[in-house]
Amino acid sequence: MISLQPITIADHTFLSISVELPKTNLLMITNEIGYIMCGALDVALLNEKLKDRKVIAGRAVGVKTIEELLEAPLESVTYEAENLGITKGTIGRDALLAMI
């Protein structure tokens, strides 16, 4: 099942996406600038092979729900996210607010 839900953080709207798969879930929260995602995100791929795309993204591991993704510290971030001040350890909610 795929679930798309708008969520509001500090008066800003983001889209949460949950994809239920066998034995795992894909979790993402995005806006028009960038996104945070569960451990399935390959930050190294974005930083190395897709560097020219300048993707703004962060990865949190061990999360099982959108709420956990919002509260989790990011385990890794893209170079472009770092340019916005989003660093490893930034809480998901704060990373999203930096993408405004």
JOPE-V563902 format. One record per pair of residues at least 4 apart in sequence whose C-alpha atoms are under 6 Angstrom apart, sorted by sequence separation. I is the first residue (numbers start at 1). J is the second residue. D is the distance in Angstrom with one decimal. If there is no record, write none. Layout:
I;J;D
I;J;D
//
This chain:
8;12;5.3
21;25;5.4
30;34;5.8
44;48;5.9
45;49;5.3
46;50;4.7
47;51;4.9
68;72;5.8
82;86;4.8
8;13;4.5
20;25;4.6
30;35;4.2
46;51;5.8
63;68;5.5
81;86;5.3
82;87;5.6
7;13;5.6
19;25;5.5
29;35;5.6
63;69;5.7
7;14;5.3
19;26;5.0
29;36;5.5
6;14;5.6
18;26;5.7
28;36;5.7
6;15;4.5
18;27;4.7
28;37;4.3
86;95;5.7
5;15;5.7
6;16;6.0
17;27;5.8
27;37;5.6
5;16;5.2
17;28;5.1
27;38;5.4
4;16;5.7
16;28;5.7
76;88;5.2
4;17;4.7
16;29;4.3
75;88;5.5
3;17;5.7
15;29;5.5
60;74;4.5
74;88;5.4
3;18;5.1
15;30;5.3
59;74;5.3
60;75;5.2
74;89;4.9
2;18;5.7
14;30;5.6
59;75;5.7
73;89;4.6
74;90;5.5
2;19;4.6
14;31;5.2
59;76;5.3
73;90;5.2
1;19;5.9
58;76;5.9
73;91;4.2
1;20;5.3
58;77;4.2
72;91;5.4
39;59;5.8
57;77;5.9
71;91;5.7
72;92;5.7
36;57;5.4
38;59;5.6
39;60;5.6
57;78;5.6
71;92;5.6
34;56;4.7
35;57;4.9
36;58;4.6
37;59;5.1
38;60;5.0
39;61;4.5
70;92;4.5
34;57;5.6
36;59;5.8
38;61;5.6
70;93;4.8
56;80;5.1
57;81;5.9
56;81;4.7
54;80;5.8
47;78;5.8
43;78;5.9
33;99;5.9
//
